[in-house]
């Protein structure tokens, strides 16, 4: 069974540009999560989808970040326009259960904004 | 202040020694989970301990949970070079999302 995959693995962009990150969860997992780790700090929750609906987006830093999960399968996270402080590693995770059981993480996308 | 703070932030030991990492948290939890991240890789789930459990084992891993002190420890016995990684605890409250600590960077020297 394939795990959670993320694309791209790395992205280097200039301030003001747009970047779109993609996450493919484990097949059959209704729950999809986005997290971010900035500069070696703690991993912070961004948002949670249940199928195509946003269950919780309380961790989204500002309106430059837009997450979608059309069709309830893969998800995209777009940053527009990117700022220097957006640099970090963006992780995606998926789970079957929403009650706090194990989440399966992807390898992350390393974003560097210059 | 943050939930799920690991201690120490960095730990360096010799192969064969035991490694102990601690995690403290502030709010009530449903369960606590430990994850490992190898350099350049994603997070790998290691073990989950529920709030009504005090100790759990999985291979060379031993996790304890003290809800009265709001703390957990992860013990890796007979460490190997392959155990070199960052270790994170994540606290989970029912219906809410994971809260991770900053992690402990473990280096196991051959």
Interface residues (C-beta under 8 A of the other chain):
Chain A: X4 X6 X33 X35 X40 X41 X42 X43 X44 X45 X48 X56 X59 X91 X93 X98 X99 X100 X101 X102 X103 X104 X105 X106 X107 X108
Chain B: X2 X4 X30 X31 X33 X35 X40 X41 X42 X43 X44 X45 X48 X88 X90 X92 X93 X94 X95 X96 X97 X98 X99 X100 X101 X102 X103
